[in-house]
Amino acid sequence: MSGWWLVIRCDGLADWLALATSASVVRRATVVAIVVGTILVVINHGDAIVRGDLGVGRLLRIGLTVVVPYCVSTYSSVSALRAAARRAREEAVS
């Protein structure tokens, strides 16, 4: 039984990754990451950037500050696309 569940989960993951790497989702997530990430970097690290305090640890945190909005936007877009597809399938059956 666990093998059957694993196949279903892998198919779902493959579908999820296909949507997550589609051009429209990547484009949207990139724009969100640039806009929101820039605002967050200025708020959270602006003083350190002005002082020139840009060690490896700080640069890593700045990078993560931009990556997180990208991930959130990607997750949200994929969830919305999957929900819309699910509704369309349900309406087609009804």
C-alpha atoms as a printed R data frame, in Angstrom:
   type eleno elety resid chain resno       x      y       z
1  ATOM     1    CA   MET     A     1   0.000  0.000   0.000
2  ATOM     2    CA   SER     A     2   2.811  2.452   0.742
3  ATOM     3    CA   GLY     A     3   4.220  1.922  -2.775
4  ATOM     4    CA   TRP     A     4   0.862  2.897  -4.314
5  ATOM     5    CA   TRP     A     5   0.729  6.053  -2.181
6  ATOM     6    CA   LEU     A     6   4.295  6.927  -3.186
7  ATOM     7    CA   VAL     A     7   3.417  6.721  -6.904
8  ATOM     8    CA   ILE     A     8   0.452  9.054  -6.404
9  ATOM     9    CA   ARG     A     9   2.591 11.492  -4.431
10 ATOM    10    CA   CYS     A    10   5.357 11.461  -7.060
11 ATOM    11    CA   ASP     A    11   2.850 12.149  -9.832
12 ATOM    12    CA   GLY     A    12   1.519 15.057  -7.796
13 ATOM    13    CA   LEU     A    13   5.050 16.318  -7.241
14 ATOM    14    CA   ALA     A    14   5.873 16.090 -10.939
15 ATOM    15    CA   ASP     A    15   2.733 18.073 -11.777
16 ATOM    16    CA   TRP     A    16   3.552 20.608  -9.083
17 ATOM    17    CA   LEU     A    17   7.111 21.056 -10.364
18 ATOM    18    CA   ALA     A    18   5.884 21.387 -13.953
19 ATOM    19    CA   LEU     A    19   3.609 24.241 -12.906
20 ATOM    20    CA   ALA     A    20   6.259 25.805 -10.660
21 ATOM    21    CA   THR     A    21   8.740 25.947 -13.537
22 ATOM    22    CA   SER     A    22   6.262 27.187 -16.150
23 ATOM    23    CA   ALA     A    23   7.153 30.521 -17.732
24 ATOM    24    CA   SER     A    24   4.205 32.461 -16.305
25 ATOM    25    CA   VAL     A    25   4.785 31.278 -12.729
26 ATOM    26    CA   VAL     A    26   8.552 31.904 -12.897
27 ATOM    27    CA   ARG     A    27   8.010 35.362 -14.410
28 ATOM    28    CA   ARG     A    28   5.449 36.327 -11.750
29 ATOM    29    CA   ALA     A    29   7.567 34.976  -8.888
30 ATOM    30    CA   THR     A    30  10.652 36.788 -10.189
31 ATOM    31    CA   VAL     A    31   8.841 40.120 -10.302
32 ATOM    32    CA   VAL     A    32   7.483 39.566  -6.787
33 ATOM    33    CA   ALA     A    33  10.929 38.558  -5.512
34 ATOM    34    CA   ILE     A    34  12.565 41.641  -7.018
35 ATOM    35    CA   VAL     A    35   9.967 44.105  -5.719
36 ATOM    36    CA   VAL     A    36   9.249 42.593  -2.300
37 ATOM    37    CA   GLY     A    37  12.821 41.369  -1.813
38 ATOM    38    CA   THR     A    38  14.244 44.817  -2.518
39 ATOM    39    CA   ILE     A    39  11.863 46.439  -0.054
40 ATOM    40    CA   LEU     A    40  12.712 43.849   2.614
41 ATOM    41    CA   VAL     A    41  16.460 44.168   1.986
42 ATOM    42    CA   VAL     A    42  16.251 47.936   2.438
43 ATOM    43    CA   ILE     A    43  14.179 47.588   5.611
44 ATOM    44    CA   ASN     A    44  16.221 44.778   7.172
45 ATOM    45    CA   HIS     A    45  19.742 45.426   5.874
46 ATOM    46    CA   GLY     A    46  19.791 49.014   4.606
47 ATOM    47    CA   ASP     A    47  21.830 50.369   7.493
48 ATOM    48    CA   ALA     A    48  24.418 47.597   7.141
49 ATOM    49    CA   ILE     A    49  24.642 48.189   3.376
50 ATOM    50    CA   VAL     A    50  25.220 51.918   3.946
51 ATOM    51    CA   ARG     A    51  27.935 51.109   6.522
52 ATOM    52    CA   GLY     A    52  29.543 48.638   4.140
53 ATOM    53    CA   ASP     A    53  29.004 45.755   6.584
54 ATOM    54    CA   LEU     A    54  28.618 43.071   3.923
55 ATOM    55    CA   GLY     A    55  30.225 39.929   5.228
56 ATOM    56    CA   VAL     A    56  29.411 36.474   3.950
57 ATOM    57    CA   GLY     A    57  26.736 35.951   6.613
58 ATOM    58    CA   ARG     A    58  25.011 39.202   5.757
59 ATOM    59    CA   LEU     A    59  25.104 38.467   2.030
60 ATOM    60    CA   LEU     A    60  23.581 35.050   2.683
61 ATOM    61    CA   ARG     A    61  20.762 36.632   4.693
62 ATOM    62    CA   ILE     A    62  20.203 39.211   1.933
63 ATOM    63    CA   GLY     A    63  19.979 36.407  -0.604
64 ATOM    64    CA   LEU     A    64  17.463 34.539   1.536
65 ATOM    65    CA   THR     A    65  15.480 37.760   1.925
66 ATOM    66    CA   VAL     A    66  14.941 37.725  -1.844
67 ATOM    67    CA   VAL     A    67  14.483 33.947  -2.214
68 ATOM    68    CA   VAL     A    68  11.666 33.715   0.342
69 ATOM    69    CA   PRO     A    69   9.223 35.965  -1.589
70 ATOM    70    CA   TYR     A    70  10.053 33.969  -4.745
71 ATOM    71    CA   CYS     A    71   9.148 30.719  -2.984
72 ATOM    72    CA   VAL     A    72   5.969 32.145  -1.460
73 ATOM    73    CA   SER     A    73   4.829 33.538  -4.808
74 ATOM    74    CA   THR     A    74   5.590 30.256  -6.573
75 ATOM    75    CA   TYR     A    75   3.695 28.229  -3.974
76 ATOM    76    CA   SER     A    76   0.730 30.599  -4.138
77 ATOM    77    CA   SER     A    77   0.598 30.604  -7.943
78 ATOM    78    CA   VAL     A    78   0.837 26.823  -8.216
79 ATOM    79    CA   SER     A    79  -1.839 26.374  -5.550
80 ATOM    80    CA   ALA     A    80  -4.170 28.768  -7.374
81 ATOM    81    CA   LEU     A    81  -3.592 27.061 -10.731
82 ATOM    82    CA   ARG     A    82  -4.209 23.604  -9.256
83 ATOM    83    CA   ALA     A    83  -7.367 24.781  -7.480
84 ATOM    84    CA   ALA     A    84  -8.682 26.316 -10.705
85 ATOM    85    CA   ALA     A    85  -7.956 23.099 -12.612
86 ATOM    86    CA   ARG     A    86  -9.681 21.045  -9.907
87 ATOM    87    CA   ARG     A    87 -12.781 23.290 -10.066
88 ATOM    88    CA   ALA     A    88 -12.854 23.040 -13.859
89 ATOM    89    CA   ARG     A    89 -12.677 19.233 -13.676
90 ATOM    90    CA   GLU     A    90 -15.478 19.133 -11.091
91 ATOM    91    CA   GLU     A    91 -17.672 21.420 -13.207
92 ATOM    92    CA   ALA     A    92 -17.046 19.291 -16.292
93 ATOM    93    CA   VAL     A    93 -18.202 16.174 -14.410
94 ATOM    94    CA   SER     A    94 -21.315 17.859 -12.991
